[in-house]
């Protein structure tokens, strides 16, 4: 059984490992807790048998706009609704916090997940590459 917790506790190394697995690159030594504590409205942790099985970050502008970032689900928990439930919890909590909008951007292959599975609607948007990590 998978449990979901808003602003759930986590260790930097377990989120780092999940992020590396989800986005297919070597783990980095990031201070997830410090970054999220400073910049996020919250996050959702999904745990199965005590192990971090999924995670999503909800960044915000401190007002009416929240942003889904880093939706990730472990390989062993995929295709069981974990990602959809993560986003549902994040959506509910952003609404409870008074946010009027929840934004997300994604790669083309994730369009069915976000638009059909999670209820987002397409909107025009733009991005400028500033260097560093590829999008």
Order of alpha helices (4+ residues) and beta strands (2+ residues): beta-alpha-alpha-beta-beta-beta-alpha-beta
